[in-house]
């Protein structure tokens, strides 16, 4: 099946926002900036929290063929949900990145740092706990991404989960991840860990 679907592809040392161009029950063809080797183990994550183990079968001109470790249900793998669906929310994959940011709300601002980020939201931490109104509208300046509007979804200690008002432009986000991509992912490959709790709320 020919598609144009964003997905996280991760190795033991790096990850990237790849674009799946073709998918079957047992494999994907994905566009990626990662330099992959034949037989290298990888993880493909189309939906946050659902990593799929795989192995590189071929690479050519920025494309890679990945054989999946087990057969998948294509319809389920490509399923999406609306932003307002709080019961069965399907989120895009998240990426661990530590980047300087500034959190702004109601005329005040606080230095912050990103912890992980997806096309639809971000987890940032501040030096100390910041008490904000529930569902507050915030502005977030992130190095390399500019100023983004968002809605506060949760707070825990000095952590803040923010859902963007509008999803990030895919190519811009892909270039940003590549720019700050010298940070290895927290999970190992192929034994990927479950996502942090914030991902279920952003």
N, C-alpha and C positions, 0 to 999 in steps of 0.2 A: 504494500500500500504506500503510495506516494503522499508525504505529508510535509509540513513546515512547522515543526514543533520544537520549542525550546526545551532543553534538558541539561541537567548537570552531568558532566562526565568527569570522573575522578580517578587518579592513579595514586600510588603510594606517596608521591611527592607534590602533586599539584592537582588543581581542578580547573574547569572551564565551563562557561555557558555554551554548550554546543547546540547545533540545530539538526534535529533528526530530519533527514530527507526521504528516507524509505524505512519502513518497518514491517516485520513479519512476526510470526509467533516465536521464532527462534533467533532473530537477529535484527540489527539496525544498521543503517548507513548514516553516519553522523558527520557533519561539518564541525571541525574543531581546530583551534590554534595549538593544541598540545602536540608535542612531538612524541608520537607513540611508536612502539616497536612491536613487530609481529610476535604473538604469543604473550604479550604483556597483559596481566590482569587489570581490569578496570571495573568501575561501578557506574551504571547509568541510572539516573534518578529523574524521572519525568514529573512525578508528584512528590512533594516533600514528605519524607518519612517512609518512602517505598523504594529503597535502593534495589537494583537488580545487578547481580554479579555477571560479568562477561569476560571475554578474552578477545584481544585484537587478532583479526585474521588477515587483514591487509590495510595498507595506507597508500594514498595517492592524491597529490595536489590538494592537501587540506581536508581530504575526506578519509574516513576510516570505516572499515567493516568490522562490526562487533558481533561475535557469536555469544548469545545469552546462555547463562548457566542452566536455565530451565525455561520451558515454554511459557509464554504469557498470553493473557486474554487481551487482544489489541484494543477492543472497545473499552474495556475497563482501564487500561493503561492510558488511553487518550481522553478519558472522561474529564469534564470540567464541571465547576459549579459556579453559581452567581456569588458576587461579593456579599450579598445579604443572607446567604444560606449559612446559618450558624450551627445547624444540626449536622450536616454532611458537607463540611467545607473542604474543598480540595485546593491545596495551595501549591504554588510553584516552588521548585527546589531552592533551598537557602545555601548561602556561601559564607564561610567564616572569613571575615576580613576585619582588621583592626585599623581604623582610619579616623583621623581627627574630625570632629563635627561640632556644631553649636546648636543647642536646643533653645527655641524661642517660644514664649507663650505669654499673652496678656502683658506685653511691654517689657518683659524680663527675659534674660537669656543666661544660659549656663553652658560652660565647656562640657563637651561630651566626647565619647568614643564609640564607634560602631563595634558590635560584637559579631553579628551576622546579619545578612541582608538578602532579600529576594526581589523579584520584579515587583512585588506588591507590598512589601513592608520591611521594617528594619528593627533590630534590637540595639538600643544604645544605652550606655551607662554614663552616669555623671559622677563627679567626685563625692557627692553626698546625696542623700535622699532628697528628691524634689516632689513636693506635694502639689499635684495639679487636679483640676476638676475632672470628674468622670467624663469620658468621651470629649475631652478638651480638643479644640482645634490648635494645632501647633505648626510651627515652621521649623524646618531642619536644614541647616547648611552643612553639606558633606563635601569634604575636599574632593574635587574632581567631578562632582555631580551638581554642584550649585545649590540653590535654595529649593526645597521641596515642601509642599503642604501635606499635612497628614492629620490623622485622628488618633488620639491616645486610646489604645485598646486595653492596656493593663500596666500596672506598676508593681514592682517587687523590690524592696530595699532601694538600691540606687539604679535598678534596671527599669527601662521603659520600652514597651512594645508599641510601635507606631505603624499604622496602616496608611500607605500613601493614598492621597486623594485620587491620583491617576497612576496606573502602572508605569514603570520606567520604560522609556523607548528601548526596545530590545537591543539594537546595535550599539546604542550608547552604553547600556549596561554591560554588554559583552566587552567593549573596549575598556571600560572602567575596571572590570574584573581582571582583565589582562594586565592593565597598568599596575594594579596592586596585587598581582598574582604570585609574588614571591613568598607568600605565606602558606605553608603546607596545610591541608585540611586536617581537622582534629581527629577524624575517624581513620581507621586503617583500611586498607584494601587487601583482599576483597571483603573482609569481615567488618562491614560498616556498622556503626552504632546507631541507635535510635536518635531522632532529633531532640533538641532541648525543648523543655516545656513551653517556652514562649512561642514556638512555631505553630502551636495549636490555637494561638489566639490572634496572631497578626494576619 
